Amino acid sequence: MDKYEQNKKYLKYTGRFGINKKDQLDLISKVKNECFKLNILDNEKVLFLGSEEFMYIPMLFADQFKKSDIYYHSTTRSPIIDIDIDNYPIKTKFTHNSLYNKGVVNYVYNIDKIKYDKCFLFCEINKDKEEFEEIIKIFSNTDIKELNIVLFK
């Protein structure tokens, strides 16, 4: 996907710098064309996970699989109390360092409450494998069978 012209580390189509109708239609077309690469079976429970403010494109990908058992979340900087009680939505919390800003704590909630078959973690900025080790370790402590990290060139 195209990089934002003035700031090459962000994708043009995230919406963070605005998006016009033509770009919106182009983005949807690109997402539809790339979905086949994700290899999602009809009977799988799949989590699409955005990272921080990079939410819109992962949501569009998740939206393409309407007939499947698809869930969507995003990591966040916002700390929320986790309490495993009835009628309270945040049961568990995992912390990790931001993939974008060193020294900033991020949170991901409830990823261990549904037995997902796969997770697709979307990251806007290309990273080395070592930078994902912390979040990979978090996922290895859940029932999620397969973690796929989706990067954009």
DSSP file (Angstrom, degrees, kcal/mol; ACC not computed):
  #  RESIDUE AA STRUCTURE BP1 BP2  ACC     N-H-->O    O-->H-N    N-H-->O    O-->H-N    TCO  KAPPA ALPHA  PHI   PSI    X-CA   Y-CA   Z-CA
    1    1 A M              0   0    0      0, 0.0    26,-0.0     0, 0.0   151,-0.0   0.000 360.0 360.0 360.0 151.6    0.0    0.0    0.0
    2    2 A D        -     0   0    0      9,-0.1    10,-2.5     1,-0.1    11,-0.5  -0.272 360.0-127.7 -62.7 142.0    1.2    3.5   -0.7
    3    3 A K  E     -A   11   0A   0      8,-0.3     8,-0.3     9,-0.1     2,-0.2  -0.612  36.2 -93.8 -83.7 150.9    3.2    5.3    2.0
    4    4 A Y  E >   -A    7   0A   0      6,-3.1     3,-0.6     3,-0.5     6,-0.2  -0.503  36.8-130.5 -65.8 131.4    2.0    8.7    3.1
    5    5 A E  T 3  S+     0   0    0      1,-0.3     3,-0.3    -2,-0.2    -1,-0.1   0.852 100.5  38.1 -58.1 -43.7    3.9   11.2    1.0
    6    6 A Q  T 3  S+     0   0    0      1,-0.3     2,-0.3     2,-0.0    -1,-0.3   0.665 126.7  34.1 -85.1 -14.9    5.1   13.5    3.7
    7    7 A N  E X   -A    4   0A   0     -3,-0.6     3,-1.8     3,-0.2    -3,-0.5  -0.779  67.8-167.4-142.7  93.5    5.8   10.8    6.3
    8    8 A K  E 3  S+     0   0A   0     -2,-0.3    -1,-0.1     1,-0.3     4,-0.1   0.592  79.7  67.7 -64.6 -13.0    7.1    7.6    4.8
    9    9 A K  E 3  S+     0   0A   0     -6,-0.1     2,-0.3   116,-0.1    -1,-0.3   0.676  93.7  65.5 -84.7 -12.8    6.6    5.5    7.9
   10   10 A Y  E <  S-     0   0A   0     -3,-1.8    -6,-3.1    -6,-0.2     2,-0.2  -0.806  87.5-112.6-106.6 149.6    2.8    5.7    7.9
   11   11 A L  E >   -A    3   0A   0     -2,-0.3     3,-1.1    -8,-0.3    -8,-0.3  -0.560  19.1-132.9 -77.1 142.9    0.4    4.2    5.3
   12   12 A K  G >  S+     0   0    0    -10,-2.5     3,-0.7     1,-0.2     5,-0.3   0.852  99.9  54.6 -61.1 -37.6   -1.5    6.7    3.2
   13   13 A Y  G 3  S+     0   0    0    -11,-0.5    -1,-0.2     1,-0.2   -10,-0.1   0.242  74.3  98.2 -90.2  13.5   -4.8    5.0    3.7
   14   14 A T  G <  S-     0   0    0     -3,-1.1    42,-0.3     1,-0.1    -1,-0.2   0.772  85.8-127.3 -72.8 -22.9   -5.0    4.9    7.5
   15   15 A G  S X  S+     0   0    0     -3,-0.7     3,-1.4     3,-0.4     4,-0.1   0.263  80.4 114.3  93.7 -11.7   -7.2    7.9    7.7
   16   16 A R  T 3  S+     0   0    0      1,-0.3     3,-0.1     2,-0.1    -3,-0.1   0.753  87.8  34.2 -65.7 -21.9   -4.9    9.6   10.2
   17   17 A F  T 3  S-     0   0    0      1,-0.4    -1,-0.3    -5,-0.3    -4,-0.0   0.187 129.7 -89.1-112.8  14.1   -4.1   12.3    7.6
   18   18 A G    <   -     0   0    0     -3,-1.4    -1,-0.4     1,-0.1    -3,-0.4   0.030  38.2-135.5  91.5 155.0   -7.6   12.3    6.0
   19   19 A I        -     0   0    0     -4,-0.1     2,-0.1    -5,-0.1    -1,-0.1  -0.976   9.2-145.3-149.4 132.4   -8.8   10.2    3.2
   20   20 A N     >  -     0   0    0     -2,-0.3     4,-2.4     1,-0.1     5,-0.2  -0.417  34.1 -99.7 -93.8 174.1  -10.9   11.2    0.2
   21   21 A K  H  > S+     0   0    0      1,-0.2     4,-2.4     2,-0.2     5,-0.2   0.886 121.5  51.1 -61.4 -42.6  -13.6    9.2   -1.6
   22   22 A K  H  > S+     0   0    0      1,-0.2     4,-2.3     2,-0.2    -1,-0.2   0.932 112.5  46.0 -62.0 -46.2  -11.3    8.1   -4.4
   23   23 A D  H  > S+     0   0    0      2,-0.2     4,-2.8     1,-0.2    -2,-0.2   0.879 110.8  54.6 -63.6 -37.7   -8.6    6.8   -1.9
   24   24 A Q  H  X S+     0   0    0     -4,-2.4     4,-2.3     2,-0.2    -2,-0.2   0.934 110.6  44.4 -61.4 -47.0  -11.4    5.2    0.1
   25   25 A L  H  X S+     0   0    0     -4,-2.4     4,-2.0     2,-0.2    -1,-0.2   0.880 113.6  51.3 -65.9 -38.3  -12.6    3.2   -2.9
   26   26 A D  H  X S+     0   0    0     -4,-2.3     4,-2.4    -5,-0.2    -2,-0.2   0.911 109.7  50.1 -63.9 -43.2   -9.0    2.4   -3.9
   27   27 A L  H  X S+     0   0    0     -4,-2.8     4,-2.7     2,-0.2    -2,-0.2   0.938 109.6  49.7 -61.3 -48.3   -8.3    1.1   -0.3
   28   28 A I  H  X S+     0   0    0     -4,-2.3     4,-2.4     1,-0.2    -1,-0.2   0.900 111.2  50.2 -59.9 -41.0  -11.4   -1.1   -0.3
   29   29 A S  H  X S+     0   0    0     -4,-2.0     4,-2.1     2,-0.2    -1,-0.2   0.921 111.0  48.4 -62.1 -44.7  -10.4   -2.6   -3.7
   30   30 A K  H  X S+     0   0    0     -4,-2.4     4,-1.4     2,-0.2    -2,-0.2   0.902 111.2  50.5 -63.5 -41.4   -6.8   -3.3   -2.4
   31   31 A V  H  X S+     0   0    0     -4,-2.7     4,-1.4     1,-0.2     3,-0.4   0.938 110.2  49.6 -62.8 -46.7   -8.1   -5.0    0.7
   32   32 A K  H  < S+     0   0    0     -4,-2.4     4,-0.4     1,-0.2     3,-0.3   0.895 111.3  49.8 -58.4 -41.0  -10.5   -7.2   -1.3
   33   33 A N  H  < S+     0   0    0     -4,-2.1    -1,-0.2     1,-0.2    -2,-0.2   0.763 114.2  44.5 -70.0 -25.1   -7.7   -8.2   -3.6
   34   34 A E  H >< S+     0   0    0     -4,-1.4     3,-1.7    -3,-0.4     4,-0.3   0.616  88.5  86.8 -94.5 -14.2   -5.3   -9.0   -0.7
   35   35 A C  G >< S+     0   0    0     -4,-1.4     3,-2.1    -3,-0.3     4,-0.4   0.822  76.8  67.1 -58.8 -34.1   -7.8  -11.0    1.5
   36   36 A F  G >  S+     0   0    0     -4,-0.4     3,-0.9     1,-0.3    -1,-0.3   0.766  90.2  66.1 -61.1 -23.1   -7.1  -14.3   -0.2
   37   37 A K  G <  S+     0   0    0     -3,-1.7    -1,-0.3     1,-0.2    -2,-0.2   0.669  87.3  69.9 -70.5 -16.3   -3.6  -14.3    1.2
   38   38 A L  G <  S-     0   0    0     -3,-2.1    -1,-0.2    -4,-0.3    -2,-0.2   0.676  88.4-147.9 -81.4 -16.9   -4.9  -14.6    4.7
   39   39 A N    <   +     0   0    0     -3,-0.9     2,-0.5    -4,-0.4    -3,-0.1   0.946  26.1 174.8  52.8  65.5   -6.1  -18.2    4.3
   40   40 A I        -     0   0    0     -5,-0.2     2,-0.2    -4,-0.0    -1,-0.2  -0.909  20.0-144.9-106.9 125.3   -9.1  -18.3    6.6
   41   41 A L    >   -     0   0    0     -2,-0.5     3,-1.5     1,-0.1     0, 0.0  -0.549  23.0-115.1 -86.3 154.3  -11.3  -21.4    6.6
   42   42 A D  T 3  S+     0   0    0      1,-0.3    27,-0.4    -2,-0.2    -1,-0.1   0.796 112.1  47.7 -60.0 -31.8  -15.0  -21.2    7.1
   43   43 A N  T 3  S+     0   0    0     25,-0.1     2,-0.3     2,-0.1    -1,-0.3   0.306  89.7 107.6 -97.0  10.5  -15.1  -22.9   10.5
   44   44 A E    <   -     0   0    0     -3,-1.5    25,-1.0    73,-0.0     2,-0.6  -0.641  64.3-135.7 -92.4 145.4  -12.3  -21.0   12.1
   45   45 A K  E     -b   69   0B   0     -2,-0.3    72,-2.9    70,-0.2    73,-1.6  -0.887  34.3-172.4 -92.6 122.3  -12.6  -18.4   14.9
   46   46 A V  E     -bc  70 118B   0     23,-2.4    25,-2.7    -2,-0.6     2,-0.5  -0.959  18.5-154.0-127.9 133.7  -10.3  -15.6   13.8
   47   47 A L  E     -bc  71 119B   0     71,-2.5    73,-2.8    -2,-0.4     2,-0.6  -0.916   3.9-159.8-104.5 125.2   -9.1  -12.4   15.6
   48   48 A F  E     -bc  72 120B   0     23,-2.7    25,-2.2    -2,-0.5     2,-0.6  -0.932  16.8-166.4 -98.6 122.0   -8.1   -9.4   13.6
   49   49 A L  E     -bc  73 121B   0     71,-3.0    73,-2.9    -2,-0.6    25,-0.3  -0.936   7.2-160.4-121.0 113.0   -6.0   -7.2   15.9
   50   50 A G  E     -b   74   0B   0     23,-2.5    25,-2.2    -2,-0.6     2,-0.6  -0.411  20.7-124.8 -77.9 164.1   -5.1   -3.7   15.0
   51   51 A S  B >   -E   54   0C   0      3,-1.2     3,-2.3    71,-0.2    73,-0.2  -0.947  56.8 -58.6-120.2 115.7   -2.1   -2.0   16.8
   52   52 A E  T 3  S-     0   0    0     -2,-0.6    -2,-0.1     1,-0.3    54,-0.0  -0.312 123.9  -5.3  54.3-123.3   -2.8    1.2   18.6
   53   53 A E  T 3  S+     0   0    0      1,-0.1     2,-1.8    -2,-0.1     3,-0.5   0.538 112.4  94.9 -79.7  -5.0   -4.1    3.8   16.1
   54   54 A F  B <   +E   51   0C   0     -3,-2.3    -3,-1.2     1,-0.2    -1,-0.1  -0.607  51.2 116.9 -85.9  80.7   -3.7    1.5   13.2
   55   55 A M     >  +     0   0    0     -2,-1.8     4,-2.1    -5,-0.2    -1,-0.2   0.724  49.3  69.3-116.7 -35.5   -7.3    0.2   13.3
   56   56 A Y  H  > S+     0   0    0     -3,-0.5     4,-2.1   -42,-0.3     5,-0.2   0.912 100.0  46.0 -64.7 -48.3   -9.1    1.1   10.2
   57   57 A I  H  > S+     0   0    0      1,-0.2     4,-2.1     2,-0.2    -1,-0.2   0.928 113.0  49.9 -64.4 -45.2   -7.3   -1.1    7.6
   58   58 A P  H  > S+     0   0    0      0, 0.0     4,-2.5     0, 0.0    -1,-0.2   0.889 109.4  53.3 -59.5 -35.9   -7.5   -4.2    9.9
   59   59 A M  H  X S+     0   0    0     -4,-2.1     4,-2.3     2,-0.2    -2,-0.2   0.907 106.9  51.8 -63.1 -40.4  -11.2   -3.5   10.4
   60   60 A L  H  X S+     0   0    0     -4,-2.1     4,-0.8     2,-0.2    -1,-0.2   0.902 109.7  49.4 -63.1 -40.3  -11.7   -3.5    6.6
   61   61 A F  H >< S+     0   0    0     -4,-2.1     3,-1.2     1,-0.2     4,-0.4   0.949 111.0  49.2 -62.2 -47.7   -9.9   -6.8    6.3
   62   62 A A  H >< S+     0   0    0     -4,-2.5     3,-1.6     1,-0.3    -2,-0.2   0.873 104.8  60.1 -58.7 -37.6  -12.1   -8.3    9.1
   63   63 A D  H 3< S+     0   0    0     -4,-2.3     3,-0.5     1,-0.3    -1,-0.3   0.711  92.0  67.7 -65.5 -21.0  -15.2   -7.0    7.3
   64   64 A Q  T << S+     0   0    0     -3,-1.2     2,-0.3    -4,-0.8    -1,-0.3   0.661  93.2  60.4 -73.3 -15.0  -14.4   -9.0    4.2
   65   65 A F    X   +     0   0    0     -3,-1.6     3,-1.4    -4,-0.4    -1,-0.2  -0.424  60.2 148.0-111.3  56.0  -15.1  -12.3    6.1
   66   66 A K  T 3   +     0   0    0     -3,-0.5    -1,-0.2    -2,-0.3     4,-0.1   0.755  69.9  53.2 -64.5 -27.3  -18.7  -11.8    7.1
   67   67 A K  T 3  S+     0   0    0     -3,-0.2    -1,-0.3     2,-0.1     2,-0.2   0.495  99.9  77.3 -89.2  -2.7  -19.6  -15.4    6.8
   68   68 A S  S <  S-     0   0    0     -3,-1.4     2,-1.4   -25,-0.0   -25,-0.1  -0.487  97.4 -96.4-100.7 172.9  -16.8  -16.6    9.2
   69   69 A D  E     +b   45   0B   0    -25,-1.0   -23,-2.4   -27,-0.4     2,-0.4  -0.676  62.5 169.1 -90.3  83.2  -16.5  -16.4   12.9
   70   70 A I  E     -b   46   0B   0     -2,-1.4     2,-0.3    -5,-0.2   -23,-0.2  -0.786  18.5-174.9-109.0 139.5  -14.5  -13.1   13.0
   71   71 A Y  E     -b   47   0B   0    -25,-2.7   -23,-2.7    -2,-0.4     2,-0.4  -0.916   7.9-155.6-127.0 154.9  -13.6  -10.9   15.9
   72   72 A Y  E     +b   48   0B   0     -2,-0.3     2,-0.3   -25,-0.2   -23,-0.2  -0.998  21.4 150.4-136.1 136.0  -11.8   -7.5   15.9
   73   73 A H  E     -b   49   0B   0    -25,-2.2   -23,-2.5    -2,-0.4     2,-0.3  -0.882  24.6-145.4-143.0 176.0   -9.8   -5.8   18.6
   74   74 A S  E     -b   50   0B   0     -2,-0.3    35,-0.3   -25,-0.3   -23,-0.2  -0.991  22.1-114.2-142.5 149.3   -7.0   -3.3   18.8
   75   75 A T        -     0   0    0    -25,-2.2     2,-0.3    -2,-0.3    33,-0.2  -0.418  42.6-169.1 -70.9 161.9   -4.1   -2.9   21.2
   76   76 A T  B     -F  107   0D   0     31,-2.1    31,-3.0   -25,-0.1   -23,-0.0  -0.979  39.1-134.7-151.2 159.5   -4.3    0.4   23.1
   77   77 A R  S    S+     0   0    0     -2,-0.3    28,-0.1    29,-0.2    -1,-0.1   0.548  78.9 104.8 -86.6 -11.1   -2.4    2.7   25.4
   78   78 A S        -     0   0    0     29,-0.1     2,-0.4     1,-0.0    -2,-0.1  -0.596  65.8-143.6 -81.1 117.7   -5.5    3.0   27.6
   79   79 A P        -     0   0    0      0, 0.0     2,-0.4     0, 0.0    -2,-0.1  -0.652  21.0-178.5 -79.8 132.0   -5.3    1.1   30.8
   80   80 A I        -     0   0    0     -2,-0.4     2,-0.2     0, 0.0    -2,-0.0  -0.986  32.8-108.6-127.9 140.1   -8.6   -0.5   32.0
   81   81 A I        -     0   0    0     -2,-0.4     2,-0.5     1,-0.0     9,-0.2  -0.475  31.1-145.8 -66.6 133.7   -9.1   -2.5   35.1
   82   82 A D        +     0   0    0     -2,-0.2     2,-0.4     9,-0.1     9,-0.2  -0.912  25.4 166.6-105.4 126.3   -9.5   -6.2   34.4
   83   83 A I        -     0   0    0      7,-2.4     2,-1.8    -2,-0.5     9,-0.1  -0.978  32.3-140.6-140.4 122.8  -11.9   -8.1   36.7
   84   84 A D        +     0   0    0     -2,-0.4     2,-0.3     7,-0.2     7,-0.1  -0.547  58.3 122.1 -87.4  76.2  -13.2  -11.5   35.9
   85   85 A I    >   -     0   0    0     -2,-1.8     3,-1.4     3,-0.2    -2,-0.1  -0.922  69.3 -82.8-131.4 159.1  -16.7  -11.1   37.1
   86   86 A D  T 3  S+     0   0    0     -2,-0.3    -1,-0.0     1,-0.2    -2,-0.0  -0.252 110.6  15.2 -59.0 146.6  -20.2  -11.5   35.5
   87   87 A N  T 3  S+     0   0    0      1,-0.2    -1,-0.2     2,-0.1     0, 0.0   0.622  97.2 111.2  64.2  17.6  -21.4   -8.5   33.5
   88   88 A Y    <   -     0   0    0     -3,-1.4    -3,-0.2     1,-0.1    -1,-0.2  -0.989  57.3-152.5-118.9 126.6  -18.0   -6.8   33.3
   89   89 A P  S    S+     0   0    0      0, 0.0     2,-1.0     0, 0.0    -1,-0.1   0.782  76.4  68.6 -75.4 -28.2  -16.5   -6.7   29.9
   90   90 A I        +     0   0    0     -9,-0.2    -7,-2.4     1,-0.2    -5,-0.1  -0.771  51.6 158.4 -99.1  99.6  -12.7   -6.6   30.6
   91   91 A K        +     0   0    0     -2,-1.0     2,-0.3     1,-0.2    -1,-0.2   0.871  63.5  15.1 -88.2 -41.2  -11.8  -10.0   32.0
   92   92 A T        -     0   0    0     -9,-0.1    18,-2.0   -11,-0.1     2,-0.4  -0.962  59.9-160.4-139.1 154.3   -8.1  -10.1   31.3
   93   93 A K  E     -G  109   0D   0     -2,-0.3     2,-0.4    16,-0.2    16,-0.2  -0.997   0.9-167.0-136.7 136.3   -5.3   -7.7   30.4
   94   94 A F  E     -G  108   0D   0     14,-2.2    14,-2.1    -2,-0.4     2,-0.3  -0.980  13.2-151.4-120.6 137.5   -1.9   -8.3   28.8
   95   95 A T  E     +G  107   0D   0     -2,-0.4     2,-0.3    12,-0.2    12,-0.2  -0.829  22.0 158.2-109.5 148.2    0.7   -5.6   28.8
   96   96 A H  E     -G  106   0D   0     10,-2.1    10,-3.5    -2,-0.3     2,-0.2  -0.974  44.5 -88.3-156.9 162.1    3.5   -5.1   26.2
   97   97 A N  E     -G  105   0D   0     -2,-0.3     8,-0.2     8,-0.2     5,-0.1  -0.506  55.8 -93.6 -74.4 144.7    5.7   -2.3   25.0
   98   98 A S        -     0   0    0      6,-3.0     5,-0.2     3,-0.5     6,-0.1  -0.235  20.6-142.4 -55.8 141.6    4.4   -0.3   22.1
   99   99 A L  S    S+     0   0    0      1,-0.1    -1,-0.1    -3,-0.1     3,-0.1   0.603 102.0  35.5 -77.7 -11.9    5.4   -1.5   18.6
  100  100 A Y  S    S+     0   0    0      1,-0.2     2,-0.5     4,-0.1    -1,-0.1   0.730 118.3  41.1-112.3 -32.6    5.7    2.2   17.6
  101  101 A N  S >  S-     0   0    0      3,-0.2     3,-1.8     0, 0.0    -3,-0.5  -0.937  77.7-130.6-130.6 109.7    7.0    4.2   20.6
  102  102 A K  T 3  S+     0   0    0     -2,-0.5     3,-0.1     1,-0.3    -3,-0.1  -0.262  92.2  19.4 -56.5 137.6    9.8    2.8   22.8
  103  103 A G  T 3  S+     0   0    0      1,-0.2     2,-0.5    -5,-0.2    -1,-0.3   0.460  93.0 119.3  83.1   1.2    8.9    3.0   26.5
  104  104 A V    <   -     0   0    0     -3,-1.8    -6,-3.0    -6,-0.1     2,-0.3  -0.889  59.4-135.1-103.1 125.2    5.2    3.3   26.1
  105  105 A V  E     - G   0  97D   0     -2,-0.5     2,-0.3    -8,-0.2    -8,-0.2  -0.571  21.7-168.5 -79.5 138.2    3.1    0.5   27.6
  106  106 A N  E     - G   0  96D   0    -10,-3.5   -10,-2.1    -2,-0.3     2,-0.3  -0.841   5.6-148.3-121.0 162.1    0.3   -1.0   25.5
  107  107 A Y  E     -FG  76  95D   0    -31,-3.0   -31,-2.1    -2,-0.3     2,-0.4  -0.950   9.5-167.5-131.1 148.8   -2.5   -3.3   26.5
  108  108 A V  E     - G   0  94D   0    -14,-2.1   -14,-2.2    -2,-0.3     2,-0.3  -0.991  21.2-149.3-135.4 132.1   -4.5   -6.0   24.8
  109  109 A Y  E     - G   0  93D   0     -2,-0.4   -16,-0.2   -35,-0.3   -35,-0.1  -0.777  57.8  -9.1-111.3 143.7   -7.7   -7.3   26.5
  110  110 A N  S >  S+     0   0    0    -18,-2.0     3,-1.5    -2,-0.3     4,-0.4   0.599  72.1 138.3  59.4  20.2   -9.5  -10.6   26.6
  111  111 A I  T 3  S+     0   0    0      1,-0.3     5,-0.3    -3,-0.2    32,-0.2   0.658  74.3  51.7 -72.2 -11.1   -7.5  -12.4   23.9
  112  112 A D  T 3  S+     0   0    0      1,-0.1    -1,-0.3    30,-0.1    -2,-0.1   0.333  91.5  76.9-101.8   6.7   -7.6  -15.5   26.1
  113  113 A K  S <  S+     0   0    0     -3,-1.5     2,-0.4     1,-0.1    -2,-0.1   0.653  93.8  47.5 -93.2 -16.7  -11.3  -15.5   26.6
  114  114 A I  S    S-     0   0    0     -4,-0.4     2,-1.9    -3,-0.2    29,-0.2  -0.982  87.1-123.5-122.1 137.0  -12.3  -16.9   23.2
  115  115 A K        -     0   0    0     -2,-0.4   -70,-0.2    27,-0.1     2,-0.1  -0.558  38.5-170.4 -82.1  81.8  -10.5  -19.9   21.8
  116  116 A Y        -     0   0    0     -2,-1.9    29,-1.0    -5,-0.3   -70,-0.2  -0.449  22.1-155.0 -71.6 143.2   -9.3  -18.3   18.5
  117  117 A D  S    S+     0   0    0    -72,-2.9    29,-0.8     1,-0.3     2,-0.3   0.846  78.7   9.0 -81.1 -38.5   -7.8  -20.6   15.9
  118  118 A K  E     -cd  46 146B   0    -73,-1.6   -71,-2.5    27,-0.2     2,-0.4  -0.967  58.7-159.0-141.4 154.3   -5.9  -17.7   14.3
  119  119 A C  E     -cd  47 147B   0     27,-2.3    29,-3.2    -2,-0.3     2,-0.6  -0.999   5.9-157.9-132.3 137.3   -4.9  -14.1   15.0
  120  120 A F  E     -cd  48 148B   0    -73,-2.8   -71,-3.0    -2,-0.4     2,-0.6  -0.949  11.3-162.6-112.1 108.9   -3.8  -11.6   12.4
  121  121 A L  E     -cd  49 149B   0     27,-2.9    29,-3.3    -2,-0.6     2,-0.5  -0.832   9.0-153.0 -93.2 118.1   -1.8   -8.8   14.1
  122  122 A F  E     - d   0 150B   0    -73,-2.9     2,-0.4    -2,-0.6   -71,-0.2  -0.800  13.2-176.1 -97.4 129.6   -1.6   -5.8   11.8
  123  123 A C  E     - d   0 151B   0     27,-2.5    29,-0.6    -2,-0.5     4,-0.1  -0.992  17.4-155.8-127.2 129.2    1.3   -3.4   12.2
  124  124 A E  S    S+     0   0    0     -2,-0.4     2,-0.5   -73,-0.2    28,-0.1   0.815  79.0  55.8 -73.3 -32.2    1.6   -0.2   10.1
  125  125 A I  S    S-     0   0    0     26,-0.1    28,-0.1  -115,-0.1  -115,-0.1  -0.881  91.4-112.1-110.1 130.8    5.4    0.1   10.3
  126  126 A N        -     0   0    0     -2,-0.5     2,-0.3    26,-0.3    -2,-0.1  -0.342  42.5-177.6 -59.6 136.7    7.8   -2.6    9.2
  127  127 A K        -     0   0    0     -4,-0.1     2,-0.2    -2,-0.0    -4,-0.0  -0.908  29.4-104.0-133.1 158.6    9.7   -4.0   12.1
  128  128 A D    >   -     0   0    0     -2,-0.3     3,-1.4     1,-0.1     4,-0.4  -0.524  38.5-110.5 -77.8 154.4   12.4   -6.6   12.7
  129  129 A K  G >  S+     0   0    0      1,-0.3     3,-1.9     2,-0.2     4,-0.4   0.850 115.6  63.3 -54.6 -37.7   11.3  -10.0   14.0
  130  130 A E  G >  S+     0   0    0      1,-0.3     3,-1.2     2,-0.2     4,-0.3   0.816  93.0  63.0 -59.6 -31.0   13.0   -9.3   17.4
  131  131 A E  G <  S+     0   0    0     -3,-1.4    -1,-0.3     1,-0.3     4,-0.2   0.631 102.1  51.3 -72.0 -11.7   10.7   -6.4   18.0
  132  132 A F  G <> S+     0   0    0     -3,-1.9     4,-2.6    -4,-0.4    -1,-0.3   0.454  80.1  97.5 -99.3  -3.2    7.7   -8.7   18.0
  133  133 A E  H <> S+     0   0    0     -3,-1.2     4,-2.2    -4,-0.4     5,-0.2   0.874  81.6  51.5 -57.5 -40.7    9.1  -11.2   20.6
  134  134 A E  H  > S+     0   0    0     -4,-0.3     4,-1.6     1,-0.2    -1,-0.2   0.936 114.1  41.8 -63.5 -46.9    7.3   -9.7   23.5
  135  135 A I  H  > S+     0   0    0     -4,-0.2     4,-2.0     1,-0.2    -1,-0.2   0.844 111.6  56.3 -72.3 -31.8    3.9   -9.8   21.9
  136  136 A I  H  X S+     0   0    0     -4,-2.6     4,-1.9     1,-0.2    -1,-0.2   0.905 105.6  52.4 -62.2 -40.6    4.6  -13.3   20.5
  137  137 A K  H  X S+     0   0    0     -4,-2.2     4,-0.7    -5,-0.2    -2,-0.2   0.900 106.3  53.5 -62.3 -40.7    5.3  -14.5   24.0
  138  138 A I  H >< S+     0   0    0     -4,-1.6     3,-1.3     1,-0.2    -1,-0.2   0.946 110.5  46.5 -57.8 -48.5    1.9  -13.0   25.2
  139  139 A F  H >< S+     0   0    0     -4,-2.0     3,-1.7     1,-0.3     5,-0.3   0.814 103.2  62.7 -66.5 -30.0    0.1  -15.0   22.4
  140  140 A S  H 3< S+     0   0    0     -4,-1.9    -1,-0.3     1,-0.3    -2,-0.2   0.688  97.7  59.4 -69.0 -15.0    2.0  -18.2   23.3
  141  141 A N  T << S+     0   0    0     -3,-1.3    -1,-0.3    -4,-0.7     2,-0.2   0.162 101.0  68.1 -96.8  17.3    0.4  -18.0   26.7
  142  142 A T  S <  S-     0   0    0     -3,-1.7   -30,-0.1     2,-0.2   -27,-0.1  -0.679  95.0-105.4-121.0 178.8   -3.1  -18.2   25.2
  143  143 A D  S    S+     0   0    0     -2,-0.2     2,-0.3   -32,-0.2    -3,-0.1   0.389  75.3 127.6 -86.1   3.6   -5.1  -20.9   23.3
  144  144 A I        -     0   0    0     -5,-0.3    -2,-0.2     1,-0.2   -27,-0.2  -0.472  46.4-160.5 -65.8 123.3   -4.6  -19.1   20.0
  145  145 A K        +     0   0    0    -29,-1.0     2,-0.4    -2,-0.3   -27,-0.2   0.783  69.3  25.6 -79.3 -28.5   -3.1  -21.7   17.7
  146  146 A E  E     -d  118   0B   0    -29,-0.8   -27,-2.3   -30,-0.1     2,-0.5  -0.972  58.6-165.2-146.1 124.5   -1.6  -19.4   15.1
  147  147 A L  E     -d  119   0B   0     -2,-0.4     2,-0.5   -29,-0.2   -27,-0.2  -0.944   9.8-171.2-109.2 124.3   -0.4  -15.8   15.2
  148  148 A N  E     -d  120   0B   0    -29,-3.2   -27,-2.9    -2,-0.5     2,-0.6  -0.966  11.3-150.7-114.5 127.1    0.2  -14.1   11.8
  149  149 A I  E     -d  121   0B   0     -2,-0.5     2,-0.6   -29,-0.2   -27,-0.2  -0.879  10.6-156.0-100.7 121.1    1.9  -10.7   11.8
  150  150 A V  E     +d  122   0B   0    -29,-3.3   -27,-2.5    -2,-0.6     2,-0.3  -0.864  16.1 177.6-103.4 115.9    0.8   -8.6    8.8
  151  151 A L  E     -d  123   0B   0     -2,-0.6     2,-0.4   -29,-0.2   -27,-0.1  -0.817  20.4-135.2-115.4 156.5    3.2   -5.9    7.7
  152  152 A F              0   0    0    -29,-0.6   -26,-0.3    -2,-0.3    -2,-0.0  -0.934 360.0 360.0-116.8 133.9    2.9   -3.5    4.8
  153  153 A K              0   0    0     -2,-0.4  -150,-0.1   -28,-0.1    -1,-0.1   0.406 360.0 360.0 -98.3 360.0    5.7   -2.7    2.4
